[in-house]
Amino acid sequence: MAEGEFEFIARRLRPLAGAPGALGLIDDAALLDPRPGTQLVLTKDAMVAGIHFLPDDPPDQIAQKLLRVNLSDLAAMGAEPIGYLLALARPKVIDDEWLATFCAGLAADNAAYEVSLLGGDTVSTPGPLTLSLTAIGDVPKGAALLRAGARPGDDIWVSGTLGDAALGLAVLQAKLEVEEPARENLIERYRLPSPRLALGQALRGLAHAAIDISDGLLADLGHIVEASEAGADIHTDLLPLSDAAKDLAGAQDAALSGGDDYELLFTAPPSERDAIEHLVPKLRLSLTRIGAVRTGSDLRVVDANGRAIEPTSRGWQHF
Amino acid sequence: MAEGEFEFIARRLRPLAGAPGALGLIDDAALLDPRPGTQLVLTKDAMVAGIHFLPDDPPDQIAQKLLRVNLSDLAAMGAEPIGYLLALARPKVIDDEWLATFCAGLAADNAAYEVSLLGGDTVSTPGPLTLSLTAIGDVPKGAALLRAGARPGDDIWVSGTLGDAALGLAVLQAKLEVEEPARENLIERYRLPSPRLALGQALRGLAHAAIDISDGLLADLGHIVEASEAGADIHTDLLPLSDAAKDLAGAQDAALSGGDDYELLFTAPPSERDAIEHLVPKLRLSLTRIGAVRTGSDLRVVDANGRAIEPTSRGWQHF
């Protein structure tokens, strides 16, 4: 017999709610003691089976992706995560074992990211599994990284490598054939993003603007230049590609327009180059300058020959 | 043509996000400055079309119900509301006009309850409309009302009248025939709960325990006595029934076991009776003593003849 809602909460969710303010999930709401001198940072993302993840994806990784895409939003603001509230609309096809594995994924990430479940709601649905998560973090007052701070002359930086997640999705959708071990590397990048929390926190006071790359480099850089009322040039030959991606057809398109990488894109003045490069060994994370902010309002992509090119798509979804 | 996500956010949602910390919904997350000496209070409820509301319910009232059930959780903790994050999973059948009316409902309640949209997410779904809302409020540090504080000897109080919402739902489902104006009164109680925020705040320091009645009186009193490790007696002849409900067959069952009333249930020592009765004219809200907390661990329902009765249902759903 399927667990009822109260049994599910008591057996599966309560162990995830270690923070004292979660009140053991017994009360109507959670309590949170703000740290003096901080602002709270709040973000909420929703995911629907068949749209934001594949119904066959491992349940623990679905849970981790849900949490991590929200933590990535906190990372982009330079925040430290505290906890989260979860809403889960459950179709009948989701059984207790599925939920147990889902919760095991949250337990692993609670430990990895030092966060706690704080509350939420579980309901039934005749539709697909629908998840939403609200993540809460904090940041020293006034130190949050915003999208609107980019200034002409700033370098444009990205963390890690770009395009892997979109290529991993294409592999899962059988639109792209890749040999091992590259195949597994790309799939893991799609299923398990790594929110760049330590980088976001280290960029406070260094970066002028930041965003996480969820919609794709061009789309998200577009958000930065629009909010900052500036233009930008980026150079295709500077795009950081992984060993798994670099020899694949479509890698450059994926790097420009593929979503789901959850790397950080940020701008900083050239005077901070040394400070930023010092972060690389400390965080064990590559950081690459891919272009510059300038006056204007357009976003220009320049190829290895110095020619402006028109990318095939700004919202990458084809193969 | 349907509005895209970005257009919907800019045109419909941004006007709802007046708080400075909402950052015009431009950034990855919202910022919130906690008031000194307060704790944050966080709650999240989800609603699915066809389960938590009827697909034909007016869109503005669906929005208001979604917000208000969350505000009711804040009320039960004695909190003042600040703002909310919204996730909306939209099926194709939901058109721009529907969304405009939905947002107009939020705008009305933003003004009524002095809250602001702070952020969220809109996604598409092949399933039914699925909504989740995370509400944030604050409370003076240490003053939150909890479920676990009830003590033997406490009076048990409820605000307003009970059972109306369940009767209103039965009317909408054509399971119950009622004449006007009672019909409209009951339907409105189902569609538009009134979170008892002023009462919750006034009960800080007076009440030992509180909860909002969303699952039904017996179920929610059950949560209080379980969390407080106590027992309770309630008296059916003391249950407050509205003029619309009092002559209907099933009114007592609805008052005992019907959900969706969103009145507050609280316990307080007899020494606070005067103080609590003084709240009635101030808040223009009836407050009724319906029983008492005692030692033990069971919940006993006593009829007008002083006999213990077994209610027909503890999760009221039949007619």
Interface residues (C-beta under 8 A of the other chain):
Chain A: G21 L23 I26 D27 D28 A29 A30 L31 L32 D33 P34 T38 Q39 L40 V41 L42 T43 K44 D45 A46 M47 V48 G50 I51 H52 D73 L74 A76 M77 A79 L85 L86 A87 L88 A89 L118 G119 G120 D121 T122 V123 S124 T125 P126 G127 P128 T130 S132 T134 A135 I136 G137 V139 K141 A144 L146 R147 A148 I211 D212 H223 A227
Chain B: G21 L23 I26 D27 D28 A29 A30 L31 L32 D33 P34 T38 Q39 L40 V41 L42 T43 K44 D45 A46 M47 V48 G50 I51 H52 D73 L74 A76 M77 A79 L85 L86 A87 L88 A89 L118 G119 G120 D121 T122 V123 S124 T125 P126 G127 P128 T130 S132 T134 A135 I136 G137 V139 K141 A144 L146 R147 A148 I211 D212 H223 A227
